[in-house]
């Protein structure tokens, strides 16, 4: 019989969330710290008709 353990399930969800969000956040933070002007240059107002 399988048993449901809320604490283990919560820990598993938190670890899964951290393993997907934290690396992406670190990469984005590093990218913005290295060259923010070049990233902003890619988006011009005239590129989007709805702006």
N, C-alpha and C positions, 0 to 999 in steps of 0.2 A: 504494500500500500504506500502510495506517495503522500508525503506530508508537506504542508505549506508552512514555510518559516518566514514571517514578515520581515524580520531583521535581516536575514540573509538576502532576501529578495530586494529589499531597499538598498542594501550595500552593493549588490550586483548592478542595479540600475544606476546608482551614483557613480560607480566605477566605469560603467559603459558610457555614461554621459561625459565624465571627465576625460576619458580616453579619446573622445571625438571632438569635444569643444576646446579643451586646453591646447592641443597642438595647433589647431587652426587659429586660435586667439594669439598664441605666441608668434606664429608665422606672420599674421597680419600686423601685429605690433612691431615686429622687426622690419617688415616691409615699409611701414609708414615712417619708422624712425630713419631708415636708410635714405629714402628718396621720396618724400611726400609731393614735391612739386611735379615730378614726372608722372606720378599716378593721377594727379588732378588734371594735368594737361590732356589726358585721354578723353575727358568728358567736357564737351563744350555745350553751351546752351543750344546752339543751332543743330546739334546732333539729335536732339529729342524734340519732336514736334509738339508734344504736350506740355512743355515747360514754358 
